[in-house]
Amino acid sequence: MAGFRRFIIKTAEVMVVLIVIFMTIVSAISGATGMQTALGGQYWIVGALLGGVGGYIGAAIFAAGFFLLMEIAENTRRIS
């Protein structure tokens, strides 16, 4: 049972890393599209950068919360 639990936890950790990458890319594309629509010209580059940074920060906060909960669960198992 411990091996299966470890497999599930590692799979969830990999999925969180993939979510961070995916959210950063999608936010950069969204920022570029929005900036191109709003201002036109070469401002899509600024939108892509701002969107990517914003997406990464949001995804990093999500990942930090997830890993915090994982650490709490691990520490709870050690005490019991």
N, C-alpha and C positions, 0 to 999 in steps of 0.2 A: 504494500500500500504506500509506503514511503517513496518508492521509486516512481510510482504513478503520480503522486503529488508533486514530486520534484520535476517530472516531465511537464505537467500542467503549468507549474510556476515558470519554468524556463520558456515555454511556448508563449505565455502571456508577456514575459519580458521582451521577447523578440518582437511580438506584435506591437508593443508600445514603441519600440525603436522605429519600426516601420511606419507607425502612425505619425511620429515626429517628422520623419522624412516626407511622407505624403502631405501632411498639413503644411509644411514649409513650401513645398512646390506648388500646391494648389493656391496658397495665399499669394505667392509671387505672381502666378498667372492672373489671379483675380485683381491684384493691385495694378498690374500692367494694363489689363483690359480697362479697368475703371479709369485710370489716369489717361489712357489714350482716348477714351470716350469723352472725358471731361475737358481736357486741354489740347489734345492732338499733338502733332509734332513728335519730338524725341522725348517727351515727358514720360513715355511708357517705361523707360529705363528707371526713372526715379520711382515710379509706381511699383515696378517689380522689386526693387531693392527694399522699399518701405514695406511692401506686402510680405516679402520673404522674411524680413526681420520681425515683423509683427506676428506672422504665423509661427516662426520659430519660438518666440517668447511665449506665445499661448500654448504651443505644444510642450515646451519645456516645463511650464507650470503644471500642465496635466500630468506629464511623466513624473515630476517630482512628487505630486500627490499620490500617484499610483505606487511609486517605489517606497514612499513613506508608509503607506498601508501594508505593503509587503514586509517591510522591516518590523512593523508592529506585530504582524502575524507571526513572523519568525521568532521574535523575542518572547511572545506569549507561549509558543510551543516549548521553548527552552525552559521557561519557568515551571511549566506544568509537569 
